[in-house]
Amino acid sequence: METFTYGGKEYDVSWESKDTRHGGPFDRGSADSYYGRTYEPHYFIGGTHTSPKITEEQMTKDEIMAYAAGYEYNEIHGDKKDWG
């Protein structure tokens, strides 16, 4: 299991883990960083753009922290879309 610690919480960043599920807060944070988008906490109940979107105003503190962790994880690892 590969992990990433952010804000005192450990996230399982293994492929298809509960923490990194497609559409979830960690996934959306890392995707926003990857595509060079601004920090805007959100996630999807199910799959990305195929289920209801939850915005920051609707998110719990833990969900916002998971989004931030995903964003920071990708920023640290420098995995960015090459728009080349």
N, C-alpha and C positions, 0 to 999 in steps of 0.2 A: 504494500500500500504506500503510495506517495502522498505526503501531506504538506500543507502550507499553513503556517500560523499567522493570524492577523487579529489584532485587537484582543489578544489573549485567548482566542479560540482556534482550535485546530480543525482544518478542513481537509477532507479526503479528496484529493485532486486526481485520483485514479480515473481512468476512462470509464464513463457511465456510472460513476458513484452517485449516491443519493445527493451529495452536496453539489455535484456538477451537472445534474440532470439538464437536458436540453430544455430551454425556456425558463429555468429557475433563476433566482437572483444571482448566484455566483456566475452562472453561464452568461447571463445578460451583461453583467459587469465586465467579464473578460471579453465578450464580443464587442461591446462598445469601445473598449480600449484597442482591440485588434483593428477595428475599422476606423479608428481615429475620431470617434464620436465623443461628444462631451459627456461628462459625468452626469447621469440622469437616472437615479435609481428607479427601477421598474422590474417586473417579471411577468411571466404568463402562467396561468393556472395549469395549462397543459403545454402543448407544443407552441413554439414561437409563431406568432401571427395566425395560429389556427385555433386559438382559445382566448378567453377574456384576458386583457392586459390589466395588471395591477400597478397603479402609479404610486409614487413615493408617499402621497397623502394617505394611501390605503395600507401601506406596508408597516409591519412591526419593526421595532428597533433591530431585532435579530435578522430580519430579512434585508434591511438596509445595510447592516454590517456585512452580510453575505455578498451583497452586490458590490460593496466597497472592497471586500476581500478579492473578489474576482477581477475587479478593475486593477487593483494593485498587483495582484499575481501576474497579470499579463504585462503590466508596465515594467515590472522587475525583470521578466523574462524577455522583454523586447520583441515579442512576436507581433509584428505589424503587417497589415495588408500592403503588398507592393502594388501600387496603382499604376506603375510603370508604363 
